Amino acid sequence: MPSVIDRFNHNLLGLLKEEGSMMVLSDVFELEQSSGFYRRVKNSIKNYDVMEEIYEGYKKKYGMGLGDYGLYNLDDKMQTIVSRWLIWPKNEESSYIVKLKIYKYKGGIL
């Protein structure tokens, strides 16, 4: 799958003008709202640094998923101008924890 994501991101960048920007929303976690981990995330979602610590701990324990890999791949190719964590309700029982990133062209890459 990483090669598919690499190619997809490369194709996206090919559509972007040098002065363009790109907004990406990527689901990083899917959490049951009754879980303690969800409550911890919900209480921390507005504090970017705390969310990054939570994410790094999760990544050390479980590894990187496809959603995070897509962002990781774009981080090498684009300059991040905005990065935020969001809760996106899926249904009454669970929610996605999403990372929003807005990128702009990084000279010499496209």
C-alpha positions in Angstrom: 0.0 0.0 0.0 2.7 2.6 0.6 3.7 2.5 -3.1 0.0 3.2 -4.0 -0.1 6.2 -1.6 3.3 7.4 -2.9 2.0 7.3 -6.4 -1.4 8.9 -5.5 0.4 11.8 -3.7 2.8 12.2 -6.6 -0.2 12.5 -9.0 -1.9 15.1 -6.7 1.3 17.2 -6.6 1.4 17.0 -10.4 -2.0 18.8 -10.5 -0.9 21.6 -8.1 0.4 24.9 -9.4 3.6 26.2 -7.9 1.7 28.9 -6.0 -1.0 26.4 -5.0 -1.9 24.9 -1.7 -3.6 21.7 -0.7 -5.8 20.7 2.2 -5.7 17.1 3.4 -7.9 15.4 6.0 -6.6 12.0 7.1 -8.3 9.6 9.6 -5.6 8.6 12.0 -7.7 6.8 14.7 -11.2 5.4 14.9 -12.3 5.3 18.5 -15.3 4.1 20.4 -16.7 7.0 22.3 -17.1 4.9 25.5 -13.4 4.2 25.7 -11.0 5.9 28.0 -8.6 6.6 25.1 -11.4 8.5 23.4 -12.1 10.6 26.5 -8.4 11.4 26.8 -8.3 12.5 23.1 -11.5 14.5 23.4 -10.1 16.4 26.4 -6.8 17.1 24.6 -8.0 17.7 21.0 -7.6 21.5 21.2 -4.0 21.2 22.6 -1.9 20.4 19.5 1.2 19.5 21.5 -0.6 17.1 23.8 -2.3 15.5 20.8 1.1 15.0 19.1 2.4 13.3 22.3 -0.7 11.0 22.3 -0.2 10.2 18.7 3.6 9.5 19.1 2.8 7.1 22.0 0.1 5.4 19.9 2.5 5.1 16.9 5.3 3.6 19.1 2.8 1.0 20.4 0.9 0.2 17.2 2.9 1.5 14.3 1.9 3.9 11.5 -1.4 3.4 9.6 -2.2 4.2 6.0 -3.7 7.6 6.9 -0.7 8.7 8.8 1.6 7.4 6.1 -0.1 9.6 3.5 0.6 12.7 5.6 4.2 11.5 6.3 4.8 11.1 2.6 3.4 14.6 1.9 5.5 16.2 4.7 8.6 15.3 2.7 7.3 17.0 -0.5 5.3 20.0 0.8 5.6 22.7 3.4 3.0 22.5 6.2 1.3 25.8 6.9 -1.5 24.5 9.1 -1.8 21.3 11.2 -4.8 20.6 13.5 -6.4 17.6 15.1 -10.2 17.2 14.8 -13.0 14.8 15.9 -15.2 13.7 13.1 -18.2 11.7 14.4 -18.9 8.5 12.5 -22.0 7.4 14.3 -23.4 7.4 17.8 -20.8 5.0 19.1 -17.6 6.0 17.4 -15.7 8.8 15.9 -12.7 9.4 13.7 -9.8 11.4 15.0 -8.6 13.3 11.9 -5.5 15.3 11.2 -6.0 18.3 9.0 -3.0 19.6 7.2 -2.7 22.5 4.7 0.3 22.3 2.6 1.9 24.7 0.2 4.5 24.2 -2.6 8.0 23.6 -1.3 10.4 25.0 -4.0 12.3 22.5 -6.1 10.0 19.5 -5.5 7.3 19.7 -8.2 
